[in-house]
């Protein structure tokens, strides 16, 4: 091969190599830009999802804290009602024990009255008042105990209902 033909072949080889390299570089640049665009979009999408998740988490924490405050307030109210009622019951028991207070029942004044129940009260009363009989203090204490248990049950039921309403969002 002659020198000009060889120079021509080398020149063509150099042109092809330079062209291939330039094409390769241009495609690398274009694909790099596309990959950067895709990566940026994906990062934006992930950031939006993360922000949405954080907002939802904050909202649920706020709701939980609000619910805890409501339950605590209801618990405080229930505790106050319970201690007040226990104090009243203790005073009532003390008054019954010291004979400061006596429980009485209305007497049946109908003709078919059972035997053994006196028709006259043991304590003086007004003339137009219904006849009454005093209960034995031990029986009065038992009655007060029964009503105290019932009152405790009603207060516990009310507290449970308030708790369920608060948890269920119904109140």
ABEGO torsion letter per residue (X at the ends): XBAAAAAAAAAAAAAAAAAAAAAAAAAAAAAAAAAAAAAAAAAAAAAAAAAAAAAAAAAAAAAAAAAAAAAAAAAAAAAAAAAAAAAAAAAAAAAAAAGABBBBBBBBABAABBBGBBABBABBBBAABBBBBBBBAAAAAAAAAAAAAAAAAAAAAAAAAAAAAAAAGAX
